[in-house]
Amino acid sequence: MDRVTQGDEAAFTQLRSYFHMPAFKFCSVLLKDDTEAESIIDSVFDKIWNERLAFNTEGNFQSYLFSNLKDQIFGKMKKYSDPAARKQYLDRIQSFRAG
């Protein structure tokens, strides 16, 4: 992550490749929409790149990544006005954590 914070695009590409599949599985399970999952992953990695100078390299990148993914997904789901859709989303998060 040190190289990424210094602007090393190759290191960022490696980091993104390494975490892409776990991030995709996480988003896809929660969203049930592969296209939307990819969109959120792209958005989060863009944010990480754009804010790389502020990243605490002592922190856990995986936790940071998944926290950002979860926040993006939750933001999407907040748009649902249907209480049943919200409950379904929360149930999926619980089952993902348990499994």
C-alpha positions in Angstrom: 0.0 0.0 0.0 3.0 2.3 0.5 3.7 2.2 -3.2 0.0 3.0 -4.0 0.0 6.1 -1.7 3.1 7.3 -3.6 1.2 7.1 -6.8 2.5 3.8 -8.2 -0.2 2.8 -10.7 1.2 -0.6 -11.3 1.0 -1.4 -7.6 -2.5 -0.1 -7.5 -3.4 -2.4 -10.5 -1.9 -5.3 -8.6 -3.8 -4.4 -5.4 -7.1 -4.1 -7.4 -6.5 -7.4 -9.2 -5.7 -9.2 -5.9 -8.9 -8.0 -4.1 -11.3 -7.9 -7.1 -12.7 -11.4 -6.8 -13.4 -11.3 -3.0 -14.9 -7.8 -3.5 -17.0 -9.1 -6.4 -18.3 -12.1 -4.5 -19.2 -9.8 -1.5 -21.0 -7.2 -3.6 -22.7 -9.8 -5.9 -24.1 -11.8 -3.0 -25.6 -8.7 -1.4 -26.9 -7.0 -4.5 -27.9 -10.0 -6.6 -26.7 -7.9 -9.6 -23.3 -8.5 -11.2 -23.3 -5.3 -13.2 -24.2 -3.2 -10.1 -21.5 -5.1 -8.2 -18.9 -4.2 -10.7 -20.0 -0.6 -10.7 -19.7 -0.3 -7.0 -16.2 -2.0 -7.0 -15.1 0.5 -9.7 -16.5 3.4 -7.7 -14.7 2.3 -4.5 -11.4 1.7 -6.2 -11.6 5.1 -7.9 -12.2 6.6 -4.5 -9.3 4.8 -3.0 -7.0 5.9 -5.8 -8.2 9.5 -5.6 -7.8 9.6 -1.8 -4.6 7.5 -1.6 -2.6 10.3 0.0 -4.9 10.3 3.0 -4.8 6.5 3.5 -3.2 5.3 6.8 -0.7 2.7 5.6 -0.6 1.2 9.1 -4.3 0.3 8.8 -5.8 -2.9 7.4 -6.5 -2.3 3.7 -8.9 -5.3 3.4 -11.1 -3.9 6.2 -10.9 -0.4 4.7 -12.0 -1.8 1.3 -14.9 -3.9 2.5 -16.1 -1.1 4.8 -16.2 1.2 1.8 -18.0 -1.5 -0.3 -20.5 -2.1 2.4 -21.2 1.7 2.7 -21.7 2.0 -1.0 -24.1 -1.0 -1.1 -26.0 0.3 1.9 -26.3 3.7 0.2 -27.8 2.0 -2.8 -30.2 0.0 -0.7 -31.3 3.1 1.3 -32.9 4.2 -2.0 -35.4 1.4 -1.6 -38.6 2.7 0.0 -40.1 -0.8 0.2 -39.6 -2.2 3.8 -39.5 -5.7 2.4 -36.6 -4.8 0.1 -34.7 -3.4 3.0 -35.4 -6.4 5.1 -34.2 -8.7 2.3 -31.0 -6.7 2.0 -30.3 -6.8 5.7 -31.0 -10.6 5.7 -28.4 -11.0 2.9 -25.8 -9.1 4.9 -26.5 -11.3 8.0 -26.2 -14.5 5.9 -23.0 -13.3 4.3 -21.4 -12.6 7.7 -22.5 -16.0 9.0 -21.3 -17.9 5.9 
